[in-house]
Amino acid sequence: MNKVVLITGGSSGIGKSVGEFLHHKGFVVYGTSRNPERVLNSVFPLVALDVRNTESIQSAIAKIIAVTGRLDVVINNAGVGITGPLEEIPTSEIKNNFETNFFGPIEVMKAALPQMRQQKSGLIINVTSIAGYMGLPYRSVYSASKGALELITEALNMEVKSFGINITNVAPGDFATNIASGRFHAPLIKGSAYEIPYAKTLAMMDEHVDSGSNPNEMALAIYNIIQTKNPKVHYKVGAFMQKFSIVLKRLLPDKIYEKMLMNHYKL
Ligand SMILES: NC(=O)c1ccc[n+]([C@@H]2O[C@H](COP(=O)([O-])OP(=O)(O)OC[C@H]3O[C@@H](n4cnc5c(N)ncnc54)[C@H](OP(=O)(O)O)[C@@H]3O)[C@@H](O)[C@H]2O)c1
């Protein structure tokens, strides 16, 4: 029987690539979008869902289960970026980011778990970020939202293992998608104490995304995780140095690691 997969944020970037790849491999794929009617030519069906709206999550999952009778894989992919000096990011935007990147995926997991427990099987893949393994300057809120989801993943995996369910996270490095255009940028404030270093870091971040890897690499990685009998709790996908930065954080003294990051961002 073909596995039923739900991927949040299937309208662009990583979610679209993963959805297309799994569809072509024969999975029964459902994606989501806040505005499915605006997305033309999706090769798999898109259900309306906003991760900030619990009712829309429950209704989307109920609709899929009503049609398929099961839910084998959920990929919590929907997410948004946020940049800025912490002092200058409006608190409402910090909360909004956590609603999408942290509370949203939790609500999706809560809505999917009853069906998975009933089936005695299921896999939830949380798309986090390499930035979630370290606090990055001018990306504090993004790092924190993804890091928090990584810890939820670790904890929940132990809570549901005995029900035959696995929870894992996949942390991408930089991938060339629309993420930079959809991200909240705290405006550069003329005369602000952060104006010059933030402007430099922002330019560097945008360049990293534009020259990032092809999202098809994420599609292959996620396909391989789905095919793995006993998946690990953490996966990292991306350029060698981006993945290696997590290893360095474990190995190096804090002061040296911080210096290395500051040199990298020319701060
Ligand atoms: N690209 C990278 O370099 C990179 C690196 C690390 C991690 N990631 C993570 O990878 C995931 C996918 O990002 P991407 O790079 O593919 O970005 P993207 O091209 O901007 O796609 C984001 C997707 O999320 C959906 N989305 C955004 N807000 C949503 C909300 N409130 N409710 C439901 N869906 C929402 C969008 O769908 P609609 O607009 O159609 O609703 C869209 O399909 C994100 O979690 C991101 O944080 C990306």
The ligand as a Tripos MOL2 file, in Angstrom:
@<TRIPOS>MOLECULE
LIG
   48    52     1     0     0
SMALL
NO_CHARGES

@<TRIPOS>ATOM
      1 N1         15.8630   27.8090    2.3110 N.am      1 LIG1
      2 C1         16.7350   27.6690    3.2740 C.2       1 LIG1
      3 O1         17.9070   28.0490    3.1290 O.2       1 LIG1
      4 C2         16.3530   27.0410    4.5800 C.ar      1 LIG1
      5 C3         17.3700   26.7700    5.5150 C.ar      1 LIG1
      6 C4         17.0330   26.1900    6.7150 C.ar      1 LIG1
      7 C5         15.7270   25.8580    6.9900 C.ar      1 LIG1
      8 N2         14.7460   26.1080    6.0760 N.ar      1 LIG1
      9 C6         13.3620   25.7520    6.4290 C.3       1 LIG1
     10 O2         12.7770   25.0200    5.3800 O.3       1 LIG1
     11 C7         11.3610   25.1920    5.4010 C.3       1 LIG1
     12 C8         10.8790   25.5390    4.0010 C.3       1 LIG1
     13 O3         11.3990   26.7960    3.6340 O.3       1 LIG1
     14 P1         11.7310   27.2120    2.1340 P.3       1 LIG1
     15 O4         13.1520   27.6170    2.1110 O.co2     1 LIG1
     16 O5         11.2640   26.1830    1.1850 O.co2     1 LIG1
     17 O6         10.8800   28.5660    2.0350 O.3       1 LIG1
     18 P2          9.7330   29.0560    1.0470 P.3       1 LIG1
     19 O7         10.0920   28.7920   -0.3630 O.co2     1 LIG1
     20 O8          9.4690   30.4620    1.4790 O.co2     1 LIG1
     21 O9          8.4800   28.1380    1.4420 O.3       1 LIG1
     22 C9          7.8150   28.2890    2.6670 C.3       1 LIG1
     23 C10         6.5530   27.4520    2.6570 C.3       1 LIG1
     24 O10         5.9310   27.5920    3.9440 O.3       1 LIG1
     25 C11         4.5760   27.9220    3.7590 C.3       1 LIG1
     26 N3          4.1270   28.7920    4.8570 N.ar      1 LIG1
     27 C12         4.6700   29.9570    5.2750 C.ar      1 LIG1
     28 N4          3.9660   30.4530    6.3230 N.ar      1 LIG1
     29 C13         2.9780   29.5560    6.5640 C.ar      1 LIG1
     30 C14         1.9330   29.4980    7.5140 C.ar      1 LIG1
     31 N5          1.7230   30.4550    8.4390 N.pl3     1 LIG1
     32 N6          1.0960   28.4300    7.4890 N.ar      1 LIG1
     33 C15         1.2610   27.4550    6.5630 C.ar      1 LIG1
     34 N7          2.2150   27.4640    5.6340 N.ar      1 LIG1
     35 C16         3.0750   28.4960    5.6320 C.ar      1 LIG1
     36 C17         4.4710   28.6100    2.3990 C.3       1 LIG1
     37 O11         3.2050   28.3210    1.8550 O.3       1 LIG1
     38 P3          2.0920   29.4390    1.4300 P.3       1 LIG1
     39 O12         2.7990   30.7640    1.3320 O.co2     1 LIG1
     40 O13         1.5920   28.9430    0.1100 O.co2     1 LIG1
     41 O14         1.0850   29.3520    2.5110 O.co2     1 LIG1
     42 C18         5.5650   27.8980    1.6090 C.3       1 LIG1
     43 O15         5.0480   26.7500    0.9470 O.3       1 LIG1
     44 C19        11.0880   26.2940    6.4490 C.3       1 LIG1
     45 O16        10.6870   25.6970    7.6590 O.3       1 LIG1
     46 C20        12.4460   26.9580    6.6090 C.3       1 LIG1
     47 O17        12.5940   27.5690    7.8630 O.3       1 LIG1
     48 C21        15.0130   26.7000    4.8680 C.ar      1 LIG1
@<TRIPOS>BOND
     1     1     2 1
     2     2     3 2
     3     2     4 1
     4     4     5 ar
     5     4    48 ar
     6     5     6 ar
     7     6     7 ar
     8     7     8 ar
     9     8     9 1
    10     8    48 ar
    11     9    10 1
    12     9    46 1
    13    10    11 1
    14    11    12 1
    15    11    44 1
    16    12    13 1
    17    13    14 1
    18    14    15 2
    19    14    16 1
    20    14    17 1
    21    17    18 1
    22    18    19 2
    23    18    20 1
    24    18    21 1
    25    21    22 1
    26    22    23 1
    27    23    24 1
    28    23    42 1
    29    24    25 1
    30    25    26 1
    31    25    36 1
    32    26    27 ar
    33    26    35 ar
    34    27    28 ar
    35    28    29 ar
    36    29    30 ar
    37    29    35 ar
    38    30    31 1
    39    30    32 ar
    40    32    33 ar
    41    33    34 ar
    42    34    35 ar
    43    36    37 1
    44    36    42 1
    45    37    38 1
    46    38    39 2
    47    38    40 1
    48    38    41 1
    49    42    43 1
    50    44    45 1
    51    44    46 1
    52    46    47 1
@<TRIPOS>SUBSTRUCTURE
     1 LIG1         1 GROUP 0 **** ****
